[in-house]
Amino acid sequence: MKEVLELIEKRNKEFAQLPFFQFLRDKSIHPRQRLVWVPCVIPLIMSVKDLNNCILRKEPTTDPIQKMINFHSYEDGRHWKWFLTDLERLGLDSSLKLSDTLRFLWGEETQTARLLAYNLVASTLNASTAIKLVAIETVEATGIVAFSAFAEVGQELEQITQKRNRYFSASHLAVETGHVFAGMDNMEQLLEHVQLTDDEKAKAIHIVETVYTTFSELVNNLMKYAQNNYFEQPFLKATPLEEPLVNN
């Protein structure tokens, strides 16, 4: 596992240098505008809820690693509630027709978020506990980078709105530990000593590379969305679904 953890650390340093995180910290731009992309990640956030509840968690279990994963799934599996709270507090909880909502959620704007969610499910469905752990560690590492920036812009917005954010907040960052078990001593040493078979090692490396590649594509697309859409009308440019092949 040590080699896989070293790869995660390397890719995470590269991930942290992406322009999106500089954009989030650019105080010359209104904090609302820096968060105009938030609706684009709805499919990912809500899919992570299902990932934790339906894919990662396995009960009952006597496997110590699976017990760690279960603990994580209960903690991480409730963050979507904070996200929905912040949609309202950010002023992004607009009323849309159901058909327009579906066009947005399955449109081009959310495609990369959906792909990332699908990749996470595909990588962990019926996987060994070691592979699940690798997937969690990879996502948690990206979370440290992302939520460090989210907390800063969220705090700026709180000073304007006088409303406390839950998802885009320092309190959320505090629970994003970068590994599964914040309270366990010698956690890094424990992870390093997890034994991977050759097949698991190959799968683990593939997961790490896929997650970072897709996450990088996602944040690059979020930045483009923020540069081409405005907070006052965040859904104005939503792309339609493909036209049917046969006209009725």
N, C-alpha and C positions, 0 to 999 in steps of 0.2 A: 504493500500500500504506500510505502514511503515515496516511491518513484511517482506514483499517481498524485500524491499530495504536492510534490515538488512541481509537477506540471500545472496543477491548479494555481499554485502561487505565481508561477511564471505568467500564465495566461491572464491572471487577475491583475497583475501589474500593467499588462498591455491594455486590458479592458479599461482601467482607470484613466488612461490617457486619451480616451476618445473625446472628440469635441463636444459631445452632448453634455458631459459633466461640467465642462467649462461654461457652456451656455446656461446651465442651471444656476451657476454661481455668478452670472453676469448681472450685477445690480443696476446697470443702466437700462435693463429691460424690466418692465413691471412683473412682479412675481406671478400674477394671474396669467400673463402671457407665457411665462416660462413653464406653466403647468397646463397649457391649453391642450396638450396631447393626452391628458389623463384618460379620456374615454376610449382611446385606442388600445389600452391594455386591459380593458374589461374582460375579454375572453380569457386572457392568461390568468388574471386574478381569480376569477370564478372557477376556472379549471383547476387551479392549485387547491381550491377547497375540495374538489372531488378527488384530486390526486392523493391528498392526505387521508381523506375519509374512506376511500374505496380501493386504492391501489397500494399505498405504502403501509397502511396499518394492517396488522394481522393479529387477531386475538382469538383464543388465548395462545400464549407462547411461553416456552421456557428458554428460548434463545436470548442471551443477554444483549446481542446487537439488535435483534428485533424489538426488544423491550425499549431500547434507546430510541429506535425509530418510532415506535408507538407514542412515546412521550413527546417527541418532536411533532408528530402528526396532530396531537391534540392542541399543542401550543400554536403551531403555524396554521392549523386548520381554522382558526377563528379570526385571522387578520382580514379576511374579506369583509367582515362586519365593519371594521374601521374604515376600509376603503369606501363602502357605501355611505357611511356617515360623512366622509370628506367630499364625496361627490356633491352632496347638498351644500356643505359649508363652503365649497369652492365656487358655488353658483353654476355648477355643471349638470344639475339634476333637471334638465329641461324636459318638457312634455313633448313627446313625438308620437305620431301614429305608429301602431304596431308594425306596419309594413316598412315605414322609414327606419324604425329601430332595427329591424332584421336586415335591411339593406346596409346599414352602417356596421352592425356586428359581424356580418359575413361579407363585408366589402373589402376593397383594397387596403383601406386604412388600418384594418385590424388583422390582415393576412399573416404578417410575421409573428404577431402575438399568438395567433391560433396555431401556427406551425410549431412554435416553441412548446406550446402546451401539448400538442400531439406527440412531439419528440420525447417529452418527459414521460408521458404515459407509455409510449412504445418501449422506452428504455427500461422501465421499472415494472411493467406488468408481468407477473409471475417470475420476476427476477430473484436472484439470491439476495440475502440480506446484505452481503458485501457490496453488491452492485447498487442496491437501493441507497446504501450509505454514501457511495461515491456520488450518485446523482444529487443527494441532499447537500453534501459538502460543497459541490460545485455551485449549486444555486445559492446556498448561504454565502459563499464567498463573493459572488456577484452582488448579493444583497448588501453587504458591508459597503461596497463602493457606491451603489445606487442610493441607499438610504442615508448615507452621509451627506450627499448632495440634496436629497429630498428634505431632510431635516432642516437644512439651512434655508432653503427657499420657503419651506412651510412656516418657519419661525418669522421670516419677513412678512409673510402674508397675515399671520396672526396679529402682528402689530398694527396692520391696517384694518382688518375685519373685527378684531377683538373677539374672535371665535377660536377656540382651541381645536387644532387639527388632531386627528387620531392616527391616520395612516402616514401622512406626510409630516412626521413629527420626531422630535428628539426621543420621546418615550418609545416610539416604535424602533428607532435605531438601537435603543438600549437593549431590546430583546433580540435583535439580530446579532447574535454572538459570533457568527462566522464559523461555528461548528454546532453540532447537534445538541450537546449537553453543556450548558454554561456552568452548571454547578459541580461538575465532576473534576476532581483533581487529576492532573497528568493526562488530560484528554488527548493532547497531540501525540503523546507517547503511545496511548492506547490505540489510536487510529493507525499509527505507523506500524504497529505489530499485528494488525489485521492481515491474515494470510489470504492472498489471491491465487487461484489457479492460473495457469497460462491463458486459458480461455477467458476467465474473469478479468485478467489484466488487460487483455486486448479489448474486451468490451468496455472496461472502465476508461481506457484512454480514448476510445471512440466517443463515449458519452461526454467526457470533458471537452474534447475538441468540438463536438457538435453543439453543445450548450453554449460555449463561448462564441462560436461562429454565429449562431442564431441570435444570441443575446446582443452581439455587436451589431448585427444587421438590424435588429429591432430598435436599438437606441439611435442608430443613424437615421432610421425612418421616422422615429419620433421627433427628432430635431428638424427634419425636413417638413414634417406636418406642422410643427410650431412656427416655422418660418413662412408658411403659406396659408395658415388659418388664423383667425383672430378670435380672441376670447369672447367678444360680443356675439359672434355667430359661429361657434365651434363646429357645427355640423353642416354648415352651408355648402361645403364642397364634397360632401360624401358621395362616393362613386356608386352608381347603380350596379345591381347584380347583372350577370350576363343575360342577354335576351334569350328567350326560348328558341330552340331550333325550328319549331313549327309554330306558325301563327294561328291562333284560334279565331 
